[in-house]
């Protein structure tokens, strides 16, 4: 890694229902991602559904909280 390059991490929670990806949520802390994972698992059918946490490294990028919420598209 180049000198001065900052690595930031986010954790992405992906929920899959009956083989179809349903939601992707990004968190700045692993603890928040784990809380979301636990909440999703309570609603899932273990034989058909799955949820996972993935760590993503963002090099030399700024991570900020958005004040705008994106609208859900169905």
C-alpha positions, -999 to +999 in steps of 0.1 A: +000+000+000+013+035-009+024+057+019-003+080+032-031+058+017-058+053+043-077+020+044-113+022+057-135-008+062-172-013+059-192-044+065-219-054+041-249-076+052-265-095+023-298-113+028-309-141+004-344-155+004-351-187-015-319-182-036-328-146-045-307-117-031-332-095-013-313-068+005-278-053+009-270-030+038-236-014+046-223-006+081-193+013+094-190-010+124-189-048+126-211-047+157-239-029+138-236-055+110-238-084+134-269-069+150-286-066+116-276-102+108-292-115+140-324-095+134-326-109+098-320-145+109-349-144+133-373-140+103-355-166+080-363-202+072-329-219+078-334-245+050-341-219+023-327-185+033-293-171+042-276-140+055-239-131+054-215-104+064-187-093+041-158-070+049-149-045+022-118-023+022-121+011+007-087+026+000-082+064+000-119+071+000-141+091+024-170+074+040-197+097+053-232+093+065-257+103+039-285+126+050-306+114+021-323+081+021-326+063-012-361+052-020-368+015-023-375+003-058-399-026-062 
